[in-house]
Amino acid sequence: MRIALCLFLLVANPQLRGQSSPEERARWNAPIKPFRIIGNIYYVGVTGISSFLITTGDGDILIDGGFPETAPLIEKSISSLGFHLRDVKYLLNSHAHYDHCGGLVELKRRSGATVVSSKQDAPVLLAGRQTSFGPSKDVFFPAVKVDRVIGDKETVQVGGITLTAHLTPGHTKGCTTWTMPVTQAGKTYQVVFYCSTTVAGNSLVDNPKYPQIVSDYERSFAELRQLPCDVFLAPHPGFFHRDDKLAEVAKGRLDAFVDPTELRRYVDQSERAFHEELEQQRSARPRTR
């Protein structure tokens, strides 16, 4: 069971292996055709890194900016769908890791949008330095100023659309899961834009940079398990099986991204992997006499 969980999370989240090599980074950043997920929500990210566009008649919202070199690919994807980056009013960030926030400053420059982040991750974005909570080195990316700091359960509203922020720390101190309702064919679905709960090289035992890391993860698992969710989305496509669902859509199953059980299954699996890693780190800790 432990091997299966580790393999699952390794494939789903490349950060478990540390900073990407240039070859891996190029593969993750390879462009793919953008597509509508459900209602007014679109996938405009790249092969290995998600970005989501939410459109309204009064302005749009973009969640996550990928690598620095992803920004023009996101803009191209938005344009190919018939929308415009200049109409994006808010740039939201799930968490301050270089593969999800690296493109924000360029997207902000091109759109003039308001950058929104949690209080805990905002200093990381401003510094342009991804702090390591483990043995790996810090990672640098183009710094971006946060225009609006968001708190737990606070909202971003545009054109009748309301996104709610849920602080789910652990992966980063300010990891933010976003939720919103979406209507399609007269039916309303609850959408969750998951942050992340993988350990991703974080030190869970005696961590001076993040003393409460274990309790933060545990609270986040409890919070995430309670969220209503019909459509589960996340910053890495492997988390929500993007390609498998697209194959189902191609076969005519237009609601392939609707699965009210998926979030709970993912949280359970991620929590098991977390506790296994925690026990492994505790076992590896030197014994004191």
C-alpha positions in Angstrom: 0.0 0.0 0.0 2.8 2.4 0.9 4.6 1.9 -2.4 1.4 2.5 -4.4 0.7 5.7 -2.5 4.2 7.1 -3.0 4.1 6.3 -6.7 0.7 8.0 -7.1 1.9 11.2 -5.4 5.2 11.1 -7.2 3.6 11.1 -10.6 0.8 13.5 -9.6 3.2 16.1 -8.0 6.7 16.5 -9.5 7.7 18.7 -6.5 8.2 15.5 -4.4 11.4 15.1 -6.4 12.6 18.7 -5.7 13.1 21.4 -8.2 12.5 20.2 -11.7 15.3 19.6 -14.2 15.3 21.7 -17.4 14.0 18.6 -19.3 11.2 17.9 -16.9 10.3 21.5 -16.7 10.0 21.7 -20.5 7.8 18.6 -20.5 5.5 20.0 -17.8 5.3 23.3 -19.7 4.4 21.8 -23.1 1.2 23.5 -24.4 -2.0 21.6 -24.7 -5.3 22.6 -26.3 -7.5 24.5 -23.8 -11.0 23.3 -23.1 -14.2 24.0 -21.2 -14.5 21.9 -18.0 -18.0 22.9 -17.0 -20.2 26.0 -17.2 -17.9 29.0 -17.4 -14.8 27.3 -16.1 -12.0 26.5 -18.6 -8.6 24.8 -18.5 -5.9 27.2 -19.8 -2.8 25.6 -18.3 -0.1 23.4 -19.8 0.7 19.7 -19.8 1.8 19.4 -16.2 0.7 22.6 -14.5 -3.0 23.7 -14.2 -4.4 27.2 -14.7 -8.1 27.9 -14.7 -10.1 30.7 -16.3 -13.5 31.6 -15.0 -15.4 33.9 -17.3 -18.2 36.4 -16.6 -19.8 39.3 -18.5 -18.1 41.8 -16.2 -14.6 40.4 -16.2 -12.8 37.2 -15.7 -10.8 35.4 -13.0 -7.6 33.4 -13.5 -6.3 30.8 -11.0 -2.5 30.3 -11.0 0.2 31.4 -13.4 2.4 28.4 -13.9 6.2 28.9 -14.5 7.5 32.3 -15.6 7.6 30.9 -19.2 4.0 29.7 -18.9 2.5 33.1 -19.0 2.5 33.6 -22.8 1.1 30.1 -23.2 -1.8 30.9 -20.8 -2.5 34.1 -22.8 -2.5 32.2 -26.0 -4.9 29.5 -24.6 -7.3 32.2 -23.4 -7.2 33.9 -26.8 -7.8 30.6 -28.6 -11.0 30.2 -26.6 -12.3 33.5 -27.8 -11.5 35.5 -24.6 -8.9 38.1 -23.8 -6.3 38.3 -21.0 -7.1 42.0 -20.7 -10.5 41.0 -19.4 -9.0 39.2 -16.4 -9.8 41.3 -13.3 -8.3 39.0 -10.7 -5.3 36.7 -10.6 -5.7 34.2 -7.7 -2.9 32.0 -6.4 -3.4 28.5 -4.9 0.1 28.5 -3.3 3.5 30.2 -3.5 5.5 27.6 -5.4 7.5 28.6 -8.4 5.5 26.3 -10.8 2.2 28.0 -9.8 3.1 31.6 -9.2 6.1 32.1 -11.5 4.0 33.6 -14.3 1.9 35.9 -12.2 4.0 39.1 -12.6 3.9 38.8 -16.4 0.2 38.0 -16.4 -0.4 41.0 -14.2 1.7 43.2 -16.4 -0.2 42.2 -19.5 -3.7 42.3 -17.9 -3.6 44.9 -15.2 -5.4 42.4 -12.9 -5.5 42.4 -9.1 -3.3 39.7 -7.6 -4.9 38.0 -4.7 -3.1 35.8 -2.1 -3.3 34.6 1.4 -1.5 36.6 4.1 0.9 33.8 4.8 2.0 33.3 1.2 2.0 37.0 0.2 5.6 37.7 1.5 6.9 34.7 -0.5 5.4 36.1 -3.7 6.8 39.6 -3.0 10.2 38.2 -2.2 10.2 36.0 -5.3 11.7 33.2 -3.2 10.0 29.9 -2.5 11.1 29.0 1.0 12.1 25.4 1.5 10.6 23.6 4.6 12.9 20.7 4.0 16.5 19.9 2.9 16.2 21.2 -0.6 17.4 24.7 -1.5 15.1 27.7 -1.9 13.8 28.4 -5.4 13.7 31.8 -7.0 11.0 33.2 -9.4 9.9 36.7 -10.6 8.5 38.6 -7.6 5.0 39.9 -7.8 3.2 42.4 -5.5 0.0 41.1 -3.9 -2.7 43.7 -4.3 -5.3 42.0 -2.0 -4.7 39.7 0.9 -7.5 37.2 1.4 -8.5 35.6 4.7 -10.2 32.3 5.4 -13.8 32.2 4.1 -13.4 35.6 2.4 -14.6 36.0 -1.1 -13.7 37.3 -4.6 -16.7 38.5 -6.6 -17.1 39.4 -10.3 -20.1 39.4 -12.5 -22.3 37.4 -10.2 -19.6 34.8 -9.6 -18.4 34.3 -6.0 -15.2 32.4 -5.2 -14.6 31.5 -1.5 -11.1 31.1 -0.1 -10.4 28.2 2.3 -7.0 28.3 4.0 -5.6 24.8 3.9 -2.0 25.2 5.1 0.7 22.5 5.3 2.0 22.3 1.7 2.7 26.0 2.1 1.8 28.2 5.1 -0.8 30.0 3.0 -2.1 27.2 0.8 -5.5 28.3 -0.4 -8.3 26.1 -1.7 -10.9 28.0 -3.7 -14.6 27.0 -4.1 -17.5 28.2 -6.2 -20.9 27.1 -7.5 -21.3 26.7 -11.3 -24.5 26.2 -13.3 -24.8 24.0 -16.4 -27.9 22.9 -18.2 -30.0 24.3 -15.3 -28.2 22.3 -12.6 -25.8 23.8 -10.0 -22.5 22.0 -9.1 -20.1 22.8 -6.4 -16.5 23.2 -7.7 -13.3 22.8 -5.6 -10.0 24.2 -6.8 -7.8 22.2 -4.5 -4.5 23.7 -3.3 -2.3 20.7 -2.3 -1.7 18.4 0.6 1.3 16.5 -0.6 4.4 16.6 1.7 6.6 17.6 -1.3 9.8 17.3 0.6 8.7 19.2 3.7 10.2 18.2 7.0 7.5 17.1 9.3 9.6 16.5 12.4 11.4 19.2 14.4 10.9 21.8 11.7 12.2 25.2 13.0 10.9 27.1 10.0 7.4 25.7 10.4 6.8 24.3 13.9 3.1 23.7 13.5 3.4 22.0 10.1 1.8 18.7 11.2 -1.1 20.3 13.0 -1.7 22.5 9.9 -1.8 19.5 7.6 -4.2 17.6 9.9 -6.6 20.6 10.2 -6.5 21.0 6.4 -7.4 17.4 5.8 -10.4 17.8 8.2 -11.5 21.0 6.5 -11.1 19.6 3.0 -13.1 16.5 3.8 -16.1 18.6 4.7 -16.2 20.7 1.6 -19.2 20.0 -0.7 -17.7 19.0 -4.1 -19.2 17.8 -7.4 -16.2 18.9 -9.6 -12.7 18.4 -8.2 -9.9 20.4 -9.8 -6.3 21.0 -8.7 -3.0 22.6 -9.6 -1.5 19.5 -11.2 -3.6 17.6 -13.8 -2.7 14.2 -12.4 -4.5 15.0 -9.1 -7.9 15.1 -10.9 -7.1 12.7 -13.8 -7.5 15.4 -16.5 -6.5 13.2 -19.4 -8.7 10.3 -18.5 -11.7 12.6 -18.2 -10.9 14.3 -21.5 -10.9 10.8 -23.1 -14.4 10.2 -21.7 -15.6 13.6 -23.0 -14.3 12.6 -26.4 -16.5 9.5 -26.2 -19.5 11.7 -25.6 -19.7 11.8 -21.8 -20.0 15.5 -21.3 -20.2 15.4 -17.5 -16.9 13.4 -17.2 -15.6 16.0 -14.7 -18.5 15.6 -12.4 -17.8 13.1 -9.6 -19.2 13.9 -6.1 -17.0 11.2 -4.5 -13.6 12.2 -6.0 -12.6 14.9 -3.5 -13.2 12.6 -0.5 -11.2 9.8 -2.1 -8.3 12.1 -2.9 -8.2 13.5 0.6 -8.3 10.1 2.2 -5.4 8.9 -0.1 -3.4 12.0 0.5 -3.8 11.8 4.3 -2.7 8.2 4.3 0.4 9.1 2.4 1.1 12.1 4.8 0.9 9.9 7.9 3.1 7.2 6.3 5.7 9.9 5.5 5.3 11.4 9.0 6.0 8.0 10.6 9.0 7.4 8.3 10.5 10.8 9.3 9.9 10.1 13.0 11.6 6.7 12.7 14.6 8.2 10.9 15.0 10.9 13.7 18.2 10.3 15.7 17.4 8.9 19.2 18.6 11.0 22.2 20.0 9.3 25.3 
